[in-house]
Amino acid sequence: MQTTIPSTAIVFKTLLRADLTTQWRNRRASIMVILVPTIILISWKGLVEKFGGAFVLSNCITVGLTAIGLMGYSNTIAKDRDKGIFQRLRVAPAPNWTIMFSRLTVQLIMIILMTSVLFLVGYKYDQITLSPGAYAFGFVMAIVGGAVYLSLGQVIVGLIKNPETVNATARLVYFAFIMIGMFGELGVLGKEIGELVKWSPYGTVKHLVATAVQPGTWDTHANMALLVTIGYTIVFTFLGIKWFRWSTR
Amino acid sequence: MNRSTTTPVLQVDQLNVSYGTFHAVRDVSLTVYAGEIFGLLGPNGAGKTSTLSAVEGLLKPQSGTIRVAGHSVTEKPLYARASMGVQLQATSFQPELTVAEIINLYAGIYGVRLSKERLEQILEDIKLQDAGSKRYGQLSGGQQQRVSLVIATIHEPPLLLLDEPTTGLDPQSRRQLWERIETMRERGHAVILTTHSMEEAESVCDRIAIIDHGKVITVDTPQALIDRNRDRPEVIKASRKGKITLEDVFIGLTGTSIRS
């Protein structure tokens, strides 16, 4: 019997089109993900002079990346898994990796969109001006940093099956990251916590983005932050894939 | 039997599936031919869905072989999956997408080129011509089932797997579904289905396998199953109307205790 299967490129393109359509239909949630760091950026206008544009911008981008990975990605994966959408796709001739890669591509687009909005608002409202190279490097580091939170989101959906519990956990981790990250960095929570935050996913990503938007300041700390960020991503990705189940049943 | 050919479309040989220490499917062997409707019957937890899941490639068998249209499910999974159409127990499409978008999505995944006219024809065939732009989540259960079946057959697969396809359907929708399944048989598709409705299985299936505790107890045509087992004391005891039915045979062979 002659059986033909479509090329992986066609399958991926088809999946991506559907995933982008779904994301567009759920645009309210996407807008919220972008809105929170945008509001912080606007309200922190007064801090630009005190701490510098890179500090404000990098904090806001990190908050946005945390929201995309923890709230956006993990919630959609948990919900779709619970509905059996993945199982239905998996009985079709679509390689498993294309299903996940399509989802991750949508999140990558979200990262680029969120970073663009923050750069634009930062420029227009907070008068944070960067060189073209700094913008480009900022995008690259936002993607590198975004990978940490996407992989952390993967760990959450790997560990927890129930979509409501995933949602609650993701929110909790999100707020913990933001609160401890921001206040810890400002030294409000003490020196030890401050040091801990510095090397946490929040601290390393924030430092990477901050250095990226000021390329001249790239130093040993930035090298270490990059290595630690990549390390977090590898560990979280490994655990997230290992623990992940396509079905909740 | 309405076998249009004797070509085996699904060959399951000595299949074993386990969940941890629980042995769900034990040495199951089945062959389903082109142009045949094959019913897989069994009480809850008997191993029907696990067997189908292994055929679909969703579960990794502990041992045994499964071939769909000649393709090994474990060695050539994409070819095996391209050779089958599947309707899962639960509705499982993105509720945010429209009916047309879902059909286009799966057409793309199966490598089927769909023109606008062809899409309209498909929607008309399933009486959803006005619902193409409606979101899947807004459809009724019967409408969702029709979409699910049309997607399962969009690539004209040699094998069609239907896991409890009539669950939750009203009599009209159920009748329509059986008509569609019978049409597929006439066109030479092999159909394997699970159902809890013995009447439906008796009237529609060419052959039936009764599975219990992970093992195939018996395989035959519905009438042969009745004839062969009508004198068994447990079947006579199960009979309620005097006339032995497939349900009596089923109860007689699998027992009266309710499974979880």
Boltz contact constraints between the chains, C-beta under 6 A:
constraints:
  - contact:
      token1: [A, 1]
      token2: [B, 69]
      max_distance: 6.0
  - contact:
      token1: [A, 1]
      token2: [B, 70]
      max_distance: 6.0
  - contact:
      token1: [A, 3]
      token2: [B, 79]
      max_distance: 6.0
  - contact:
      token1: [A, 3]
      token2: [B, 82]
      max_distance: 6.0
  - contact:
      token1: [A, 3]
      token2: [B, 83]
      max_distance: 6.0
  - contact:
      token1: [A, 5]
      token2: [B, 78]
      max_distance: 6.0
  - contact:
      token1: [A, 5]
      token2: [B, 82]
      max_distance: 6.0
  - contact:
      token1: [A, 6]
      token2: [B, 111]
      max_distance: 6.0
  - contact:
      token1: [A, 11]
      token2: [B, 109]
      max_distance: 6.0
  - contact:
      token1: [A, 14]
      token2: [B, 105]
      max_distance: 6.0
  - contact:
      token1: [A, 14]
      token2: [B, 108]
      max_distance: 6.0
  - contact:
      token1: [A, 14]
      token2: [B, 109]
      max_distance: 6.0
  - contact:
      token1: [A, 18]
      token2: [B, 105]
      max_distance: 6.0
  - contact:
      token1: [A, 22]
      token2: [B, 94]
      max_distance: 6.0
  - contact:
      token1: [A, 22]
      token2: [B, 96]
      max_distance: 6.0
  - contact:
      token1: [A, 25]
      token2: [B, 96]
      max_distance: 6.0
  - contact:
      token1: [A, 84]
      token2: [B, 90]
      max_distance: 6.0
  - contact:
      token1: [A, 84]
      token2: [B, 92]
      max_distance: 6.0
  - contact:
      token1: [A, 85]
      token2: [B, 92]
      max_distance: 6.0
  - contact:
      token1: [A, 85]
      token2: [B, 94]
      max_distance: 6.0
  - contact:
      token1: [A, 88]
      token2: [B, 88]
      max_distance: 6.0
  - contact:
      token1: [A, 88]
      token2: [B, 92]
      max_distance: 6.0
  - contact:
      token1: [A, 91]
      token2: [B, 56]
      max_distance: 6.0
  - contact:
      token1: [A, 91]
      token2: [B, 86]
      max_distance: 6.0
  - contact:
      token1: [A, 92]
      token2: [B, 109]
      max_distance: 6.0
  - contact:
      token1: [A, 93]
      token2: [B, 78]
      max_distance: 6.0
  - contact:
      token1: [A, 93]
      token2: [B, 81]
      max_distance: 6.0
  - contact:
      token1: [A, 93]
      token2: [B, 82]
      max_distance: 6.0
  - contact:
      token1: [A, 94]
      token2: [B, 109]
      max_distance: 6.0
